[in-house]
Amino acid sequence: MDYSEKVAQAIEHFWNTRLAQDKNQGAVSGIRDAGNRSTVTGGAQLDGFIHLLASILEDAGLPEHTIFTKKTMLPGYFRATKDWDLVVVADGELLASIEFKSHIGPSFGNNFNNRVEEA
């Protein structure tokens, strides 16, 4: 199956969401995050990729009711619970729990300990 159009839409959603969040942050409160943080703290930038992966999983034969993108909290190891971006549960068995992360350079090392914990 060709996912070119869906990938393009996910990329467009990513950049449009970042730009909108940067523009709108602080519009009500007058308080903005420092640097580029305003473009990422609102979340939702990767929703297009989450939906793309859900679509790919469905096309691969997983029933829609087994793929969760809401209410995805699971028990954790380093913390009591962890909220994931996409969870797949079939026949009472956890098949996948996926966290999407975006990193736009140049500071890939920032919060590195958080990325290690999540991995």
Secondary structure per residue as TSV (DSSP state, phi and psi in degrees):
chain	resnum	aa	ss	phi	psi
A	1	M	-	360.0	141.8
A	2	D	-	-93.0	117.1
A	3	Y	-	-103.8	13.6
A	4	S	H	-53.8	-46.3
A	5	E	H	-66.3	-41.5
A	6	K	H	-67.6	-36.2
A	7	V	H	-65.2	-44.4
A	8	A	H	-60.4	-41.1
A	9	Q	H	-65.5	-40.0
A	10	A	H	-64.7	-40.9
A	11	I	H	-65.2	-44.1
A	12	E	H	-62.1	-42.1
A	13	H	H	-60.5	-43.4
A	14	F	H	-55.6	-55.1
A	15	W	H	-69.6	-40.1
A	16	N	H	-63.4	-39.2
A	17	T	H	-66.6	-44.4
A	18	R	H	-58.7	-47.6
A	19	L	H	-62.9	-43.8
A	20	A	H	-64.7	-40.6
A	21	Q	H	-66.6	-38.3
A	22	D	H	-64.2	-42.6
A	23	K	H	-67.9	-39.7
A	24	N	H	-90.7	-18.6
A	25	Q	T	-63.1	131.0
A	26	G	T	84.5	2.5
A	27	A	T	-61.2	-35.1
A	28	V	T	-92.7	-48.6
A	29	S	T	-85.5	-22.6
A	30	G	-	80.8	1.1
A	31	I	-	-105.1	126.4
A	32	R	-	-119.2	147.4
A	33	D	-	-69.2	156.3
A	34	A	S	-75.4	151.2
A	35	G	G	57.4	-137.4
A	36	N	G	-87.8	2.7
A	37	R	G	-59.0	-29.9
A	38	S	G	-62.7	-21.9
A	39	T	G	-84.5	-7.7
A	40	V	T	-124.7	-18.7
A	41	T	T	-74.8	-13.4
A	42	G	T	-80.9	-13.3
A	43	G	-	71.9	-175.2
A	44	A	-	76.1	-4.3
A	45	Q	T	-61.8	-33.9
A	46	L	T	-97.5	9.8
A	47	D	H	-56.8	-36.6
A	48	G	H	-61.6	-38.9
A	49	F	H	-73.1	-34.1
A	50	I	H	-62.1	-46.6
A	51	H	H	-68.2	-34.0
A	52	L	H	-61.6	-47.8
A	53	L	H	-64.0	-39.9
A	54	A	H	-59.7	-41.2
A	55	S	H	-64.6	-41.9
A	56	I	H	-63.1	-41.8
A	57	L	H	-63.9	-40.0
A	58	E	H	-63.5	-44.8
A	59	D	H	-62.6	-27.4
A	60	A	T	-79.6	-5.6
A	61	G	T	113.3	-1.9
A	62	L	-	-78.0	130.5
A	63	P	-	-63.7	145.3
A	64	E	G	-54.8	-36.9
A	65	H	G	-70.0	-7.0
A	66	T	G	-95.5	-7.1
A	67	I	E	-109.3	121.8
A	68	F	E	-117.5	130.8
A	69	T	S	-121.2	-1.3
A	70	K	S	-129.1	154.1
A	71	K	S	52.8	58.7
A	72	T	-	-111.4	28.2
A	73	M	E	-79.7	131.3
A	74	L	E	-127.4	157.5
A	75	P	E	-60.2	145.9
A	76	G	-	-112.9	174.1
A	77	Y	S	-101.4	-51.2
A	78	F	S	-84.9	-16.3
A	79	R	S	-141.4	162.7
A	80	A	S	-59.5	-42.1
A	81	T	E	-140.9	161.1
A	82	K	E	-140.6	129.6
A	83	D	E	-94.3	121.7
A	84	W	-	-100.6	163.3
A	85	D	S	-82.5	-34.4
A	86	L	E	-146.6	131.2
A	87	V	E	-129.9	138.6
A	88	V	E	-120.4	122.3
A	89	V	E	-129.6	122.4
A	90	A	E	-130.8	133.3
A	91	D	T	52.5	39.0
A	92	G	T	75.8	5.7
A	93	E	E	-111.3	133.7
A	94	L	E	-74.0	118.7
A	95	L	E	-96.8	-33.1
A	96	A	E	-159.7	144.6
A	97	S	E	-136.3	120.6
A	98	I	E	-126.8	133.8
A	99	E	-	-114.3	126.2
A	100	F	-	-94.9	135.2
A	101	K	-	-133.4	138.6
A	102	S	-	-115.2	140.0
A	103	H	-	-133.8	119.1
A	104	I	-	-110.6	118.5
A	105	G	T	-51.3	174.3
A	106	P	T	-98.3	4.4
A	107	S	-	-102.4	58.8
A	108	F	T	-63.7	-22.5
A	109	G	T	-79.6	-15.5
A	110	N	T	-62.0	136.4
A	111	N	T	58.6	28.9
A	112	F	H	-57.7	-37.7
A	113	N	H	-61.6	-35.4
A	114	N	H	-66.4	-40.7
A	115	R	H	-65.3	-37.9
A	116	V	H	-64.8	-45.1
A	117	E	H	-59.6	-43.9
A	118	E	H	-68.0	-32.5
A	119	A	-	-66.8	360.0
